């Protein structure tokens, strides 16, 4: 994403701005066009591309899926994937982890402006639903695998379990795995989670 690591540009909010989704979709489009510089042959099967997203990346992945119907598989680990009202009101105050000042500022960038301009989700559900990927789950064509560590102190577990329930209610292909004692990065069960993720991608991308 822009402004992360060695990437050019300035970082922004994943939750209240479209920039990172644009970056992600551009990256997917670029990967599909990769060619061998010597032979000119394709290096990637453009018809079988999958996406993996963790935490903030899970939120961006969910947005990718409601925009692009040709992503063939997606895995979300510890995703910030709740409806936008829960992200605003039922996230940061309900977990023990406290981000540093810069991280918190980036998370909430544009939030106050949107609330001031459009009102709260309860006051103006039409607007907030229009920018919430959870409002468009019926449009998703991609099989999704969800993983969550039950000792996660950064993102509530019910963000992941709630998405799974909504996907199943919408008739979508979805898998859900919980890891007791595992943290936000699922470190304590990393091998099991990664093996399931690889098997899932093999199923839909090979």
NULO-496234 format. One record per residue: residue in one letter; x, z, y of N, C-alpha, C, O in turn. Coordinates in steps of 0.02 Angstrom, whole numbers, plus 50000, padded with zeros to 5 digits. Each point is the difference from the previous one (the first is absolute). Last residue first. Example, Ala and Ser with C-alpha at 12.3 -4.5 7.8 and 13.67 -1.06 7.14 Angstrom:
<sites>
S506425035449888500425000350059499615003750055500255000850055 A499904998849659499555000050059500455000050060500525003349999 
</sites>
This chain:
<sites>
X497364957148792500404995949954499584994449970500264996049961 X498865021050190500454995450035500424995749954500304995150023 X498065022749915499664995450046500464994750032499764995250028 X500995021849809499354997749976499704994550044499704995349974 X502305016050090500124995349945499344997049975499964994149985 X499945023150174500214993750030500144994849946499834994150009 X499655027249915499424997250036500174993350031499624995249996 X502095017349902499564997249949499394996750032499774994849978 X501705016750164500314993949974499554996749948499924994050001 X499385026850082499984995050053500284993449975499714994750012 X500435024149848499314997650005499944994550052499634995149990 X502455015349992499864996249939499294997250001499894994249982 X500745020350192500314993450007499884995749939499894994050005 X499355028449991499634996150050500284993050007499634995150005 X501495020049853499344998249973499614995750048499694995149980 X502415013250092500094995349945499324997849972499904994049988 X500165022950183500174993350024500034994949943499744994550006 X499625030050033499714995649947500174992750014499634995549981 X501135021850164500015003749937499724995949942500125001649942 X499894989950287500675000649971500005003149930500374997849956 X497914994350220499905000249927500685000549965500094997349945 X499425003850296500364994349973499944999449924500304995649969 X498675022550147499774993950035500344993749973499694994749997 X500395025149829499955000150073499784993350028499754995749963 X499725017749791500414994950032499864999750075499435000950023 X499445013049805500665002550017500454995050035500575001650016 X497464987949846500045007150019500725002150014500464998149963 X498354977750050500615003049973500055007350023500245001350055 X497864976149910500205006150034500615002949965500084999449940 X498584975050080500425004749963500195005850045500224999150056 X498054977149913500165006050039500395004949957499805001649945 X499204970450086500265005349957500225005850044500194999050057 X498084977349963500435005250028500215005049946499615001549955 X498804975150117500475002149949500495005050031500364998450046 X497074998850048500664997150001500435002549942499875005349971 X497764999650118500094995549943500684996849996500074994749970 X499005022550184499934993150024500124994949944499984994050012 X500275029149948499304999250021499874992950024499444997449995 X502775008749952499604999449939499264999050017499654996149967 X501815007750213500154993649969499584999049937499724994649989 X500165026150121499674994850039500124993149970499554995850000 X501545022749902499275000449989499644994650038499524997049974 X502805004950061499864997849932499255000049986499734995249972 X501015013750232500054992749999499844997349931499644995149993 X500475028250030499414997250034500014992450000499484996949990 X502385015049927499445000349953499374997150031499594996949965 X502325004450174500104995449944499415000049952499754994649981 X500235020550199500034993350030500054994849944499674994850002 X500415028449949499344996749997499984993550039499514996349995 X502455018049997499884996549936499344996250001499954994649971 X501465010550258499525003249954499884995749937499934993950004 X502395006350132499384996250002499515003249950500195001149943 X501885009750094499994995750059499354996150008499774998850056 X501075016349762499855004150059499944995750064499925002750054 X499864995149657500154996650063499815004450059499425002150005 X500375000749747500345004950042500224996850066500455002650034 X498474984849794499535005350018500325005750039499665004550024 X500864968249962500285006349977499565005750024499855000450060 X499514972649889500045005550048500305006249967499815001849944 X499514969150036500375005749974500025005450053500074998650060 X498584976249867500095005550047500365005849966499825001949944 X499614969550038500205005949963500205005450050500404998850045 X498054976649951500385005150036500155005949953499565002349964 X499614969150049500045006349961500475004950035500534998250024 X498174982450117500635002049968499925006349957499705004950023 X498734983750133500024996549935500585002449957500064998049942 X498285010750283500645000149965499944996649932499545001349962 X498665003150200500344993650007500664999749961500304994649994 X498305025050026499634995049960500354993250002499894995949955 X500865022650178500235000349931499654994849956500294997649952 X499665008750297500034993249972500234999949927500254995049977 X499605024450172499364996750012499964993249965499464997049995 X502525016550010499525002649952499314996950008499585000349955 X502274995550197499994995849939499515002549948499774996149958 X500035006250312500155004249942499984995849937499484997349983 X499894996350246500735000049993500235004249940500605001349992 X497074996150066500264993150005500764999849992500274994749982 X498495025950028499944996749934500304993050001500254997649950 X499675014150253500495003049955499954997049930500524999149967 X497904993750200500694998250017500485002549947500414996249974 X497355009849999500074992849994500724997950014500304996149963 X498955026750063500214998049933500104992549993500404997849959 X499465020550236500014992749999500234997549932500554997249994 X499115026250048499664997250058499944992549998499524997150025 X501665014849807499295001849995499604997350059499414998549993 X502964998050002499674996549946499265001749992499604995749983 X501375007450261500205002449934499664995849946499534996450014 X500964992550230499675005949974500255001849931500434996649973 X500384985250174499444998449955499605006149977499494999249967 X502425001750190499684993650015499354999149960499504997650027 X501905021749942499755000050069499604993750014499495000350035 X501585001549757499475004950004499695000150070499395000750008 X502484985649958499424997449964499415004850004499434997950010 X502625009150082499734994450039499374997249967499514998650034 X501705018049852499645002950057499694994550043499445000750025 X501914992449793499405003649977499605002550060499394998850003 X502804989750005499384996250012499375003749979499454997950018 X502715011849877500024995350056499374995850001499794997449948 X500925019949890499405000650041499994995350060499555000350042 X502295000849798499395000249960499374999250043499544996349984 X502585006350122499884993249973499364999749959499624995350006 X501065025750076499824995750056499854992949975499514997050023 X501315018649822499315001650019499764995550057499424997850000 X502835000449934499564997549947499275001250019499584995649992 X502045013550151499994992750004499524997049949499614995550016 X500765028149981499634997950060499944992450004499474997450017 X500775012749739500355001350062499624996750058499534996349990 X499065012249797500494994950018500375001850065499765004150039 X499105011849770499944998550071500544994950019500605001649997 X498005009149768500564996350029499874998450074499454997850018 X498915012649840500505004750025500594996550033500345002950043 X497024988649955500585000149955500545004450032500015001050060 X497884993550047499815002449934500574999949949499895001149940 X500064990550293499875007150003499865003149933499945006149995 X500444970450030500605003650022499915007550005500475003849992 X497614982349926500654998849970500525005050025500185004649964 X497394990550099500095004049938500674998849966500055000649939 X499084988450271499785007050004500195004349939500015006150006 X500584969750028500025003150066499915007549996500375003850032 X499464983449772500694999650024500065003450067500505003450014 X497374994449896500385005249965500734999950021500325005350005 X498274977850078499795006550027500375005849969500165004950034 X500154972949884500375001450061499795006550033500415003350033 X499524993449699499654997050057500305002450065500285005550003 X501444995949803499345002750013499654995950053500334996250037 X501985002249867499504994849987499285002650009499534996849977 X503175007750019499565002350053499424995050003499974995750043 X501575008949728499814996150059499575003750051499605004349982 X501824998449794499905005150052499774996950066500265001850053 X500324979449795500245006849984499875004550061500234998650055 X498914976149839500025004550058500195007049976499675002949957 X500334968949962500095007049981500075004250063500374998350046 X498644975449874500245004750051500055007049970499555002249964 X500124968649982500015006949975500275004450056500414997850040 X499174978849997499775000449931500005007149971499675001249949 X499914985350296500485004849973499765002049931499435002249993 X499354983150157500434996949950500575004649977500464997749966 X497775005350211499715000349933500464997549945499815000049942 X500395011850316500254994649958499735000849929500125005149967 X499165010350199500124993950041500184994149955499754994550010 X499915027549907499354997950026500074993750042499504996650016 X502445013449889499554997749946499334997750026499694995649971 X502015014050173500204993549974499474997249953499834994150004 X499905027950070499804995150051500204993049979499624995250010 X501085022349853499274999449996499744995050051499554996149985 X502755009150021499834996049941499244999149995499774994449986 X501055019950180500124993050017499824995549942499714994650010 X500175028449953499504998150050500064992650017499514996450004 X502135012749859499384999449964499434998050046499574996049981 X502555008950109499984993449969499384998949958499784994349992 X500675026850101499784995450052499944993049972499554996250018 X500865016749787499825003950059499714995550055499464997149990 X501604988149837500035007349994499815003150066500254997950053 X499484976849799500035003750063499985007549988499605002549960 X500694970349927500055007249986500065003650066500414998250042 X498744975849856500215004450055500015007249975499555002249965 X500594970049929499695006650003500295004150057500514998250029 X499174974249876500365004850043499625006650001499395000050009 X500454974849885500005006649969500455004850039500565001449980 X499134975450075499335001549975499955006949969499465002349983 X502584987750099499565001850056499305001849978499625003150038 X502824998249847499364997149982499495002350052499755005649996 X502944991950050499435004549990499404996049978499864994650027 X502194995150030500265006049968499455004849981500115004749962 X500064966850073499695006350019500315005949962500124999449940 X501314978150116499455002249957499745006850022500365004050031 X501554983050058499364999250033499415002149958499424999150020 X503105001349945499584995349964499334998650035499684994949986 X502015019750109500384994549970499554994849969500134994050006 X499065026650094500304995750052500384994149972500124995150035 X497665017549867500714999949986500344995350050499814994150004 X497915017950070500264994649959500745000949987500355003050040 X497185010050059500715000449985500214994449952499684998849949 X498085007450145500334993750017500744999949983500354995250014 X498175023949957499704994549962500374993450010499974995649958 X500605023750169500235000549931499744994249958500364997449958 X498875004650263500694997749998500285000249929500354995449979 X497485013150063500004992750009500714997249995500114994749972 X499635028750025499734997049938500024992450004500204996749952 X500415015150241500515000849948499764996849934500394996649966 X498105004350213500524995050013500555000449947500274994849980 X498065021350012499724993649980500504994350013500054995349961 X500545026450112499964999749927499754993349976500284997149953 X499795007450280500684999549972499974999149924500374996049972 X497605008050137500254993350017500704999049970500144994849971 X498985026450013499644995649954500224992850012500114996249953 X500685020050193500355000449935499654995749948500324997449954 X498725004050269500674996949998500325000049932500274994949978 X497485013050124500064995149946500714997749985500104996049954 X498815028850135500264993750027500104995249941500125002249944 X499325021150029499584998250058500274993950036499884999250060 X501145010349740499305001749990499544997850057499404999249991 X503074999349991499724996349943499245000649997499674995749971 X502005005350252499585003849954499764995649943499784994450011 X502585000350106499355001550029499605004049949500295002749952 X502464987650117499495002749954499365001650036499995001250061 X501724979050016499865007150011499485002449950499514996549987 X502414982249992499375002150028499935007550007500465003749982 X501054984349821499954999250073499315002550024499555001249959 X501785008449819499534994950023499974999850075500045005150034 X501225009849809500354995150041499544994550026500244995150027 X498655027749912500654998149972500364995350048500095001650059 X497594998250017500195004449945500674997649971500104994149989 X498644994450188500265006350024500195005049947500205005650016 X498124976149907500384999750062500235007050022499625004849997 X500024991149742499585000050060500445000050063500575002449998 
</sites>
